[in-house]
Amino acid sequence: MKKTAILSFLFLAAIAFAQGIKFEEGSNFKTILAKAKKRTNLFLLMLMQFGVARVN
């Protein structure tokens, strides 16, 4: 029961915080950093690499 309550709380908290995420695409790093500083927000950086084959 305790584990279910904790997991439910974490799930609801994640949903509540996820409502405010806005993704910026096509902008360079300097403009995104300037926007974050102006708004005093944090920003997440997602890096993607294309054209690399997976080796198992």
Chimera marker file (.cmm) of the C-alpha trace (Angstrom):
<marker_set name="trace">
<marker id="1" x="0.000" y="0.000" z="0.000" r="1" g="1" b="0" radius="0.5"/>
<marker id="2" x="2.788" y="2.394" z="0.908" r="1" g="1" b="0" radius="0.5"/>
<marker id="3" x="4.618" y="1.664" z="-2.332" r="1" g="1" b="0" radius="0.5"/>
<marker id="4" x="1.463" y="2.271" z="-4.382" r="1" g="1" b="0" radius="0.5"/>
<marker id="5" x="0.852" y="5.608" z="-2.660" r="1" g="1" b="0" radius="0.5"/>
<marker id="6" x="4.424" y="6.756" z="-3.315" r="1" g="1" b="0" radius="0.5"/>
<marker id="7" x="4.281" y="5.708" z="-6.976" r="1" g="1" b="0" radius="0.5"/>
<marker id="8" x="0.914" y="7.430" z="-7.422" r="1" g="1" b="0" radius="0.5"/>
<marker id="9" x="2.276" y="10.632" z="-5.896" r="1" g="1" b="0" radius="0.5"/>
<marker id="10" x="5.352" y="10.577" z="-8.139" r="1" g="1" b="0" radius="0.5"/>
<marker id="11" x="3.220" y="9.945" z="-11.217" r="1" g="1" b="0" radius="0.5"/>
<marker id="12" x="0.851" y="12.816" z="-10.433" r="1" g="1" b="0" radius="0.5"/>
<marker id="13" x="3.762" y="15.142" z="-9.642" r="1" g="1" b="0" radius="0.5"/>
<marker id="14" x="5.412" y="14.290" z="-12.961" r="1" g="1" b="0" radius="0.5"/>
<marker id="15" x="2.196" y="15.056" z="-14.837" r="1" g="1" b="0" radius="0.5"/>
<marker id="16" x="1.789" y="18.373" z="-13.022" r="1" g="1" b="0" radius="0.5"/>
<marker id="17" x="5.331" y="19.519" z="-13.802" r="1" g="1" b="0" radius="0.5"/>
<marker id="18" x="5.235" y="18.266" z="-17.397" r="1" g="1" b="0" radius="0.5"/>
<marker id="19" x="2.477" y="20.699" z="-18.333" r="1" g="1" b="0" radius="0.5"/>
<marker id="20" x="4.892" y="23.616" z="-18.631" r="1" g="1" b="0" radius="0.5"/>
<marker id="21" x="7.503" y="22.146" z="-20.976" r="1" g="1" b="0" radius="0.5"/>
<marker id="22" x="7.926" y="23.968" z="-24.276" r="1" g="1" b="0" radius="0.5"/>
<marker id="23" x="10.386" y="22.659" z="-26.846" r="1" g="1" b="0" radius="0.5"/>
<marker id="24" x="12.454" y="25.070" z="-28.935" r="1" g="1" b="0" radius="0.5"/>
<marker id="25" x="13.581" y="23.741" z="-32.300" r="1" g="1" b="0" radius="0.5"/>
<marker id="26" x="15.721" y="25.369" z="-34.918" r="1" g="1" b="0" radius="0.5"/>
<marker id="27" x="17.210" y="27.984" z="-32.600" r="1" g="1" b="0" radius="0.5"/>
<marker id="28" x="20.876" y="28.176" z="-31.795" r="1" g="1" b="0" radius="0.5"/>
<marker id="29" x="22.261" y="27.688" z="-28.296" r="1" g="1" b="0" radius="0.5"/>
<marker id="30" x="22.948" y="31.364" z="-27.642" r="1" g="1" b="0" radius="0.5"/>
<marker id="31" x="19.375" y="32.472" z="-28.300" r="1" g="1" b="0" radius="0.5"/>
<marker id="32" x="17.939" y="29.685" z="-26.140" r="1" g="1" b="0" radius="0.5"/>
<marker id="33" x="20.346" y="30.550" z="-23.327" r="1" g="1" b="0" radius="0.5"/>
<marker id="34" x="19.400" y="34.237" z="-23.585" r="1" g="1" b="0" radius="0.5"/>
<marker id="35" x="15.683" y="33.365" z="-23.389" r="1" g="1" b="0" radius="0.5"/>
<marker id="36" x="16.255" y="31.192" z="-20.328" r="1" g="1" b="0" radius="0.5"/>
<marker id="37" x="18.234" y="33.920" z="-18.574" r="1" g="1" b="0" radius="0.5"/>
<marker id="38" x="15.607" y="36.540" z="-19.419" r="1" g="1" b="0" radius="0.5"/>
<marker id="39" x="12.792" y="34.390" z="-18.026" r="1" g="1" b="0" radius="0.5"/>
<marker id="40" x="14.952" y="32.970" z="-15.189" r="1" g="1" b="0" radius="0.5"/>
<marker id="41" x="14.024" y="29.468" z="-16.319" r="1" g="1" b="0" radius="0.5"/>
<marker id="42" x="15.971" y="26.276" z="-16.492" r="1" g="1" b="0" radius="0.5"/>
<marker id="43" x="16.451" y="24.579" z="-19.819" r="1" g="1" b="0" radius="0.5"/>
<marker id="44" x="17.024" y="20.984" z="-20.831" r="1" g="1" b="0" radius="0.5"/>
<marker id="45" x="19.463" y="20.135" z="-23.572" r="1" g="1" b="0" radius="0.5"/>
<marker id="46" x="18.743" y="17.108" z="-25.735" r="1" g="1" b="0" radius="0.5"/>
<marker id="47" x="21.471" y="15.966" z="-28.078" r="1" g="1" b="0" radius="0.5"/>
<marker id="48" x="20.764" y="13.644" z="-30.967" r="1" g="1" b="0" radius="0.5"/>
<marker id="49" x="23.220" y="11.960" z="-33.274" r="1" g="1" b="0" radius="0.5"/>
<marker id="50" x="22.132" y="10.669" z="-36.650" r="1" g="1" b="0" radius="0.5"/>
<marker id="51" x="23.854" y="8.248" z="-38.981" r="1" g="1" b="0" radius="0.5"/>
<marker id="52" x="25.499" y="6.076" z="-36.346" r="1" g="1" b="0" radius="0.5"/>
<marker id="53" x="24.876" y="2.359" z="-36.625" r="1" g="1" b="0" radius="0.5"/>
<marker id="54" x="24.155" y="0.373" z="-33.495" r="1" g="1" b="0" radius="0.5"/>
<marker id="55" x="26.563" y="-2.474" z="-32.808" r="1" g="1" b="0" radius="0.5"/>
<marker id="56" x="25.453" y="-5.407" z="-30.677" r="1" g="1" b="0" radius="0.5"/>
<link id1="1" id2="2" r="1" g="1" b="0" radius="0.2"/>
<link id1="2" id2="3" r="1" g="1" b="0" radius="0.2"/>
<link id1="3" id2="4" r="1" g="1" b="0" radius="0.2"/>
<link id1="4" id2="5" r="1" g="1" b="0" radius="0.2"/>
<link id1="5" id2="6" r="1" g="1" b="0" radius="0.2"/>
<link id1="6" id2="7" r="1" g="1" b="0" radius="0.2"/>
<link id1="7" id2="8" r="1" g="1" b="0" radius="0.2"/>
<link id1="8" id2="9" r="1" g="1" b="0" radius="0.2"/>
<link id1="9" id2="10" r="1" g="1" b="0" radius="0.2"/>
<link id1="10" id2="11" r="1" g="1" b="0" radius="0.2"/>
<link id1="11" id2="12" r="1" g="1" b="0" radius="0.2"/>
<link id1="12" id2="13" r="1" g="1" b="0" radius="0.2"/>
<link id1="13" id2="14" r="1" g="1" b="0" radius="0.2"/>
<link id1="14" id2="15" r="1" g="1" b="0" radius="0.2"/>
<link id1="15" id2="16" r="1" g="1" b="0" radius="0.2"/>
<link id1="16" id2="17" r="1" g="1" b="0" radius="0.2"/>
<link id1="17" id2="18" r="1" g="1" b="0" radius="0.2"/>
<link id1="18" id2="19" r="1" g="1" b="0" radius="0.2"/>
<link id1="19" id2="20" r="1" g="1" b="0" radius="0.2"/>
<link id1="20" id2="21" r="1" g="1" b="0" radius="0.2"/>
<link id1="21" id2="22" r="1" g="1" b="0" radius="0.2"/>
<link id1="22" id2="23" r="1" g="1" b="0" radius="0.2"/>
<link id1="23" id2="24" r="1" g="1" b="0" radius="0.2"/>
<link id1="24" id2="25" r="1" g="1" b="0" radius="0.2"/>
<link id1="25" id2="26" r="1" g="1" b="0" radius="0.2"/>
<link id1="26" id2="27" r="1" g="1" b="0" radius="0.2"/>
<link id1="27" id2="28" r="1" g="1" b="0" radius="0.2"/>
<link id1="28" id2="29" r="1" g="1" b="0" radius="0.2"/>
<link id1="29" id2="30" r="1" g="1" b="0" radius="0.2"/>
<link id1="30" id2="31" r="1" g="1" b="0" radius="0.2"/>
<link id1="31" id2="32" r="1" g="1" b="0" radius="0.2"/>
<link id1="32" id2="33" r="1" g="1" b="0" radius="0.2"/>
<link id1="33" id2="34" r="1" g="1" b="0" radius="0.2"/>
<link id1="34" id2="35" r="1" g="1" b="0" radius="0.2"/>
<link id1="35" id2="36" r="1" g="1" b="0" radius="0.2"/>
<link id1="36" id2="37" r="1" g="1" b="0" radius="0.2"/>
<link id1="37" id2="38" r="1" g="1" b="0" radius="0.2"/>
<link id1="38" id2="39" r="1" g="1" b="0" radius="0.2"/>
<link id1="39" id2="40" r="1" g="1" b="0" radius="0.2"/>
<link id1="40" id2="41" r="1" g="1" b="0" radius="0.2"/>
<link id1="41" id2="42" r="1" g="1" b="0" radius="0.2"/>
<link id1="42" id2="43" r="1" g="1" b="0" radius="0.2"/>
<link id1="43" id2="44" r="1" g="1" b="0" radius="0.2"/>
<link id1="44" id2="45" r="1" g="1" b="0" radius="0.2"/>
<link id1="45" id2="46" r="1" g="1" b="0" radius="0.2"/>
<link id1="46" id2="47" r="1" g="1" b="0" radius="0.2"/>
<link id1="47" id2="48" r="1" g="1" b="0" radius="0.2"/>
<link id1="48" id2="49" r="1" g="1" b="0" radius="0.2"/>
<link id1="49" id2="50" r="1" g="1" b="0" radius="0.2"/>
<link id1="50" id2="51" r="1" g="1" b="0" radius="0.2"/>
<link id1="51" id2="52" r="1" g="1" b="0" radius="0.2"/>
<link id1="52" id2="53" r="1" g="1" b="0" radius="0.2"/>
<link id1="53" id2="54" r="1" g="1" b="0" radius="0.2"/>
<link id1="54" id2="55" r="1" g="1" b="0" radius="0.2"/>
<link id1="55" id2="56" r="1" g="1" b="0" radius="0.2"/>
</marker_set>
